[in-house]
Amino acid sequence: MFPGERICFHIAAAWVVRKEGMRLAFIVKKFGGSSVATPAKIMAVARRVLEDTAADDRVVVVVSAMGDTTDELIALAKAVTGNPHGREMDMLLATGEQVTVALLAMAFTSLGRKAVSLTGFQAGIMTNGAHNKAKIAGIAPERVLRELDRGKIVIVAGFQGMTKSGDITTLGRGGSDTTAVALAGAMKADVCEIFTDVDGVYSADPRLVKTARRMREITYNEMLEMARLGAVVMQPRAVEMGKRHGVPIHVRSTFIQLPGTIIREGYTVEEREFIVRGVTHDTNVAKIAVLGVPDRPGVAYRIFSELAEANIDVDMIVQSIRNADKNINDIVFTIAKPDLPVARAIVDKLGQEMSFIGVIAEENVAKVSVVGAGMYGSPGIAAAMFGALGEAGINIEVISTSEISISCLISAEKVQDAVTAIHNRFFREDDDSNL
């Protein structure tokens, strides 16, 4: 590298050399809990940010709680009560990120760079009132922009916001990703970089499938579907925010200086045709089977509207005829495992009112999926997936599809075998067409 030049990531998805004196960049960088797990790692993050950016760049850093802090806070709450109130849980959990932002601001100051830490509310993040899984209702980033104008690096607590009535809320699992992308969109940043302990988005979880391949690029729609179906590298709402605001998202490693995966509207690098883009899995799933549901208008609406009022997302839904002569059906659906107690109580109550035959809940299930924009109009993908599972001796309990995905509900203990079998079917070692 020549004097006066530095390597940086350009939003056109290529590594370029930027000469000093070119226009400043506006970058939002997010670091997850594993990246800031110790004081030494916090100092390393501060040095990494300073190495990656020029002195005149406008930089916002969003951080999660240190290491396992959130899990430790949850354990503290459960040691006090088995059913902590949602509002008080948010008051407790929001403290984790506030520790990290303060320490990181101190780290920047010790390295000679002006910095300021802000809570989610101070950064202008307003949410609805759904405690523990709130959604961002709006962002007023004036305070962030003022601090940037003063030449400071701004460190924002991820995962949190505040309601109109002044209550602290948290955004649910992976919520710091959403904070970062939403801020980048609201402030029209050039790019949002998501730093994590993996170096990009892979065709499957590399911890389960050793032959999984890192992608150079992936579209918003494909990444959104993969995230929704279990790829924990990104939160679905964060990808939605990126798509809505047209913010390129760069998923990359905290620990190595290499490009990762760009999430954007379309591909910019030369790629071969592909059909399946990735294989995902989700073990945070529970299944509820509602047996003997009266086959009359409005019954399904009543079940799913009450679940929606309780902020419970329903994924796979299958209705089948149980007894045509008696006009009763069975309805099977899946939800996130933590929502099972509330969902079961709602369905049991409705069962007493509407005389269901029974309700069965099961937690020992998992969802495996294939995703790819090329799947639409390509016959044989479902057959190949089902064949791979059949050859591995894995039974399919429920099937659901979209234009770019196919999902199967299976027994939880079969997840690794299932993901490996499906990945091997669609990704041969001598074929790089899905890179």
VOGU-3710 file (C-alpha; in Angstrom, 3 decimals, decimal comma):
1> mfpgericfh> 0,000/0,000/0,000  1,407/3,387/-1,012  1,795/6,279/1,460  -1,391/8,284/1,819  -3,612/5,338/0,877  -5,610/2,833/2,892  -7,711/-0,195/2,155  -11,408/0,109/2,841  -14,656/-1,558/1,826  -16,599/0,142/-0,922
11> iaaawvvrke> -20,364/-0,258/-1,106  -20,132/-1,610/-4,643  -18,975/-4,850/-2,970  -15,277/-4,715/-3,840  -12,096/-3,985/-1,936  -10,644/-0,741/-3,210  -7,872/1,651/-2,254  -9,184/5,013/-1,108  -6,776/7,933/-1,302  -6,683/10,476/1,478
21> gmrlafivkk> -8,683/13,557/0,577  -11,630/11,715/-1,011  -15,071/12,390/0,452  -15,607/11,132/3,969  -17,584/7,966/4,520  -20,646/7,564/6,720  -20,548/4,089/8,251  -22,554/2,303/10,927  -20,667/-0,577/12,519  -22,287/-3,153/14,799
31> fggssvatpa> -20,351/-5,476/17,109  -22,030/-8,452/18,771  -21,611/-9,786/22,282  -18,746/-12,163/21,459  -16,803/-9,269/19,919  -16,996/-7,194/23,131  -16,985/-10,007/25,688  -13,993/-8,738/27,711  -12,232/-5,420/28,371  -9,393/-6,590/26,110
41> kimavarrvl> -11,839/-7,298/23,282  -13,482/-3,903/23,772  -10,076/-2,263/23,366  -9,455/-4,401/20,281  -12,782/-3,247/18,792  -11,842/0,389/19,388  -8,491/-0,108/17,664  -10,165/-1,977/14,788  -12,624/0,866/14,211  -9,836/3,445/14,187
51> edtaaddrvv> -7,719/1,352/11,800  -10,644/0,873/9,393  -11,730/4,515/9,191  -10,218/7,855/8,332  -10,133/10,673/10,880  -12,849/12,568/9,016  -15,227/9,627/8,531  -18,570/9,810/10,301  -18,780/6,631/12,387  -21,587/5,231/14,527
61> vvvsamgdtt> -20,874/2,052/16,480  -23,744/-0,080/17,766  -22,917/-2,726/20,369  -24,560/-5,624/22,164  -24,127/-6,614/25,792  -20,784/-8,175/26,708  -20,537/-11,927/26,101  -23,196/-13,855/28,022  -24,423/-10,836/29,997  -27,996/-11,040/28,659
71> delialakav> -28,276/-14,727/29,599  -26,902/-13,929/33,050  -29,464/-11,170/33,545  -32,266/-13,510/32,490  -31,008/-16,073/35,010  -31,036/-13,395/37,722  -34,654/-12,582/36,958  -35,657/-16,249/37,049  -33,924/-16,629/40,400  -36,365/-14,055/41,737
81> tgnphgremd> -39,530/-15,179/39,952  -40,567/-17,833/37,480  -42,743/-15,362/35,592  -41,021/-11,964/35,406  -43,103/-9,057/34,125  -42,198/-7,979/30,588  -41,669/-4,335/31,473  -39,309/-5,122/34,328  -37,406/-7,613/32,176  -36,775/-4,846/29,657
91> mllatgeqvt> -35,595/-2,508/32,420  -33,149/-5,223/33,497  -31,943/-6,413/30,079  -31,311/-2,904/28,727  -28,561/-2,425/31,311  -26,302/-4,913/29,508  -25,794/-2,727/26,443  -25,406/0,395/28,569  -22,345/-1,129/30,239  -20,773/-1,886/26,855
101> vallamafts> -21,333/1,563/25,308  -19,787/3,326/28,286  -16,714/1,078/28,302  -16,223/1,412/24,543  -16,464/5,213/24,750  -13,784/5,104/27,444  -11,644/2,906/25,175  -11,837/5,395/22,284  -10,988/8,264/24,627  -7,947/6,398/25,942
111> lgrkavsltg> -6,769/6,010/22,333  -7,045/9,741/21,712  -10,345/9,885/19,796  -13,396/11,810/21,003  -16,421/9,568/21,579  -19,789/9,610/23,307  -22,081/6,796/24,443  -25,865/6,956/23,998  -28,726/4,742/25,094  -31,288/3,723/22,504
121> fqagimtnga> -33,639/6,467/23,668  -30,897/9,125/23,589  -30,207/8,041/20,001  -33,860/8,726/19,154  -35,108/5,145/18,801  -38,828/4,937/19,521  -40,693/1,622/19,646  -44,140/0,174/20,128  -45,095/-1,230/23,531  -44,467/-4,953/22,905
131> hnkakiagia> -42,067/-5,670/25,756  -39,242/-8,155/25,090  -39,840/-8,076/21,306  -40,670/-4,486/20,475  -40,586/-3,081/16,953  -39,010/0,216/15,988  -41,753/2,759/15,310  -39,475/5,614/14,304  -36,031/7,157/14,689  -35,189/10,803/15,354
141> pervlreldr> -31,361/10,765/15,145  -30,755/14,483/15,722  -28,612/13,875/18,824  -26,473/11,349/16,953  -25,959/13,750/14,046  -25,037/16,621/16,394  -22,394/14,512/18,090  -21,006/13,429/14,711  -20,810/17,092/13,673  -18,653/17,665/16,746
151> gkivivagfq> -16,165/15,126/15,415  -17,063/12,336/17,829  -17,492/8,625/17,292  -21,000/7,835/18,545  -21,556/4,551/20,372  -25,221/3,508/20,581  -26,708/0,801/22,789  -28,283/-1,785/20,541  -31,328/-3,937/21,303  -33,296/-1,165/23,038
161> gmtksgditt> -35,602/1,789/22,551  -38,381/3,631/24,323  -42,140/3,931/23,956  -44,042/7,208/23,658  -45,007/6,831/27,297  -41,356/6,621/28,365  -40,964/2,890/29,023  -37,729/1,135/28,008  -38,254/-1,751/25,578  -36,000/-4,388/24,027
171> lgrggsdtta> -36,133/-5,644/20,457  -35,753/-9,393/20,945  -33,040/-11,799/19,872  -30,583/-10,163/17,485  -32,104/-6,755/18,140  -28,779/-4,918/17,939  -28,630/-5,798/14,223  -31,967/-4,061/13,775  -30,770/-1,026/15,735  -27,709/-0,699/13,508
181> valagamkad> -29,480/-1,071/10,164  -32,381/1,160/11,217  -29,956/3,909/12,269  -28,030/3,523/9,016  -31,271/3,889/7,059  -32,544/6,856/9,058  -29,240/8,721/8,657  -28,621/7,615/5,044  -25,301/5,968/5,840  -23,226/4,496/3,012
191> vceiftdvdg> -23,119/1,024/4,497  -23,943/-0,903/7,683  -21,234/-3,333/8,732  -22,281/-6,222/10,988  -19,194/-7,601/12,760  -19,591/-11,064/14,228  -17,644/-14,233/15,047  -18,140/-15,641/11,535  -16,733/-14,139/8,349  -19,954/-13,915/6,352
201> vysadprlvk> -23,139/-15,703/5,378  -22,715/-19,397/4,600  -24,698/-21,916/2,589  -25,358/-23,694/5,931  -24,249/-23,319/9,526  -20,497/-24,082/9,282  -20,610/-25,508/12,792  -22,881/-28,284/11,499  -21,675/-28,630/7,907  -17,916/-28,473/7,407
211> tarrmreity> -18,312/-28,062/3,627  -20,559/-24,990/3,952  -19,513/-22,142/1,653  -19,270/-18,441/2,289  -21,245/-16,316/-0,166  -19,804/-13,144/-1,640  -23,259/-11,603/-2,074  -26,882/-12,413/-1,336  -30,076/-10,496/-2,041  -32,244/-8,935/0,639
221> nemlemarlg> -35,097/-11,332/-0,184  -32,927/-14,436/0,084  -31,263/-13,269/3,304  -34,617/-12,313/4,787  -35,966/-15,780/4,100  -32,837/-17,449/5,475  -32,966/-15,306/8,633  -36,676/-15,978/9,098  -36,028/-19,705/8,770  -33,215/-19,916/11,301
231> avvmqprave> -29,966/-18,405/9,963  -28,938/-16,567/13,141  -26,238/-14,483/11,455  -28,881/-11,755/10,885  -32,191/-10,838/12,487  -35,070/-10,811/9,945  -36,193/-7,320/10,952  -32,692/-5,981/10,337  -32,757/-7,324/6,782  -36,215/-5,802/6,285
241> mgkrhgvpih> -34,838/-2,433/7,404  -31,954/-2,738/4,972  -34,287/-3,515/2,098  -36,717/-0,730/3,026  -33,990/1,928/3,149  -31,702/0,480/0,469  -28,773/0,174/2,893  -26,089/-2,346/1,857  -25,296/-4,654/4,784  -21,798/-6,098/5,041
251> vrstfiqlpg> -21,570/-9,171/7,319  -17,923/-9,711/8,261  -15,621/-11,040/10,968  -14,438/-8,994/13,928  -11,216/-10,941/14,065  -9,880/-10,985/10,484  -9,357/-8,222/7,910  -11,161/-9,780/4,943  -14,384/-9,000/3,075  -17,432/-10,961/4,151
261> tiiregytve> -20,880/-11,132/2,535  -22,789/-8,169/1,110  -26,588/-8,166/1,449  -28,160/-5,906/-1,162  -30,976/-5,658/-3,707  -29,192/-7,390/-6,576  -25,900/-9,008/-7,464  -22,979/-6,903/-8,696  -20,293/-9,550/-9,083  -20,217/-12,085/-11,879
271> erefivrgvt> -21,976/-15,237/-10,683  -23,081/-18,478/-12,222  -26,708/-19,474/-12,253  -27,818/-21,159/-9,042  -31,074/-22,545/-7,710  -30,660/-23,265/-3,991  -28,755/-20,580/-2,112  -28,629/-22,002/1,381  -29,839/-24,575/3,897  -31,063/-23,311/7,265
281> hdtnvakiav> -32,272/-24,877/10,490  -34,202/-23,649/13,528  -34,402/-25,545/16,819  -36,191/-22,722/18,642  -39,514/-24,164/17,496  -42,597/-25,693/19,138  -45,552/-27,403/17,483  -49,178/-27,160/18,553  -51,795/-29,527/17,140  -55,416/-28,494/17,674
291> lgvpdrpgva> -57,556/-31,596/17,197  -61,214/-31,752/16,252  -61,769/-28,096/15,343  -65,342/-27,352/14,159  -65,326/-26,781/10,390  -67,188/-23,489/10,292  -66,304/-19,913/9,271  -64,437/-17,794/11,797  -62,895/-20,547/13,929  -59,391/-20,297/12,466
301> yrifselaea> -59,636/-16,498/12,633  -60,472/-16,686/16,328  -57,463/-18,904/17,091  -54,886/-16,929/15,174  -56,213/-13,462/16,005  -55,924/-14,180/19,727  -52,387/-15,451/19,223  -51,591/-12,266/17,289  -53,002/-10,090/20,076  -50,527/-11,811/22,403
311> nidvdmivqs> -47,671/-10,884/19,990  -47,088/-14,523/19,081  -45,799/-15,111/15,557  -47,138/-18,221/13,858  -45,083/-19,852/11,127  -46,056/-23,158/9,513  -49,821/-23,790/9,379  -51,500/-26,956/8,116  -55,218/-27,739/8,232  -56,448/-31,217/7,409
321> irnadknind> -59,824/-32,980/7,451  -60,226/-35,160/10,523  -63,777/-36,370/9,918  -65,709/-35,188/6,872  -69,007/-36,590/8,188  -68,730/-34,649/11,453  -67,301/-31,497/9,815  -64,226/-31,286/12,048  -60,625/-30,546/11,123  -57,196/-30,649/12,734
331> ivftiakpdl> -54,987/-27,538/12,659  -51,227/-27,802/13,207  -48,965/-24,764/13,507  -45,530/-23,811/14,778  -44,377/-20,945/17,001  -41,163/-19,887/18,746  -40,468/-22,153/21,705  -40,491/-19,361/24,350  -44,068/-18,484/23,300  -45,391/-21,985/23,994
341> pvaraivdkl> -46,782/-21,457/27,534  -48,845/-18,407/26,514  -49,945/-19,959/23,211  -50,983/-23,199/24,908  -53,059/-21,281/27,463  -54,835/-19,347/24,681  -55,638/-22,463/22,662  -56,764/-24,410/25,745  -59,159/-21,586/26,649  -60,575/-21,521/23,128
351> gqemsfigvi> -60,873/-25,303/23,178  -63,147/-25,143/26,190  -65,311/-22,524/24,490  -65,537/-24,276/21,115  -65,309/-27,935/22,179  -62,058/-28,995/20,520  -61,294/-32,692/20,901  -57,849/-31,917/22,258  -54,632/-29,901/22,079  -51,151/-31,429/21,779
361> aeenvakvsv> -47,975/-29,378/22,231  -44,500/-30,624/21,346  -41,106/-28,992/21,843  -38,804/-31,701/20,480  -39,071/-30,487/16,895  -36,952/-28,468/14,481  -37,341/-26,852/11,086  -34,977/-27,359/8,154  -35,311/-25,293/4,988  -33,799/-24,646/1,582
371> vgagmygspg> -33,764/-21,083/0,213  -32,999/-19,634/-3,203  -34,448/-17,108/-5,616  -33,761/-19,560/-8,435  -36,177/-22,103/-6,970  -39,230/-20,404/-8,434  -40,105/-22,171/-11,665  -37,523/-24,939/-11,107  -39,307/-28,315/-10,756  -37,720/-31,037/-8,668
381> iaaamfgalg> -36,341/-29,021/-5,739  -38,934/-30,331/-3,288  -38,465/-33,892/-4,512  -34,695/-33,615/-4,113  -35,040/-32,243/-0,570  -37,545/-34,894/0,463  -35,383/-37,574/-1,150  -32,321/-36,446/0,815  -34,285/-36,619/4,067  -35,781/-40,002/3,159
391> eaginievis> -32,389/-41,504/2,371  -31,144/-40,254/5,757  -34,104/-41,975/7,471  -35,668/-38,705/8,625  -39,456/-38,427/8,834  -41,206/-35,205/7,777  -44,019/-34,016/10,049  -45,092/-30,747/8,365  -44,207/-29,091/5,046  -44,585/-25,447/4,060
401> tseisiscli> -43,408/-23,487/1,028  -42,964/-19,980/-0,343  -41,784/-18,794/-3,742  -38,157/-19,025/-2,651  -38,138/-21,595/0,168  -39,274/-25,067/1,242  -39,412/-25,984/4,940  -39,868/-29,303/6,722  -40,618/-29,904/10,394  -38,648/-32,863/11,756
411> saekvqdavt> -37,539/-34,361/15,059  -35,049/-32,083/16,821  -32,409/-34,773/17,338  -32,175/-35,259/13,568  -31,192/-31,667/12,747  -27,510/-32,187/12,006  -28,169/-35,265/9,884  -30,915/-33,418/8,006  -28,926/-30,268/7,262  -25,897/-32,292/6,169
421> aihnrffred> -27,963/-34,555/3,904  -29,767/-31,648/2,239  -26,580/-29,616/1,816  -24,776/-32,572/0,265  -27,636/-33,009/-2,188  -27,541/-29,426/-3,466  -23,887/-28,435/-2,957  -21,298/-30,785/-4,421  -17,670/-30,286/-3,386  -16,589/-29,853/-7,029
431> ddsnl> -19,326/-27,314/-7,824  -18,889/-23,625/-6,947  -22,057/-22,404/-8,644  -23,590/-21,257/-5,357  -20,643/-19,103/-4,292
//
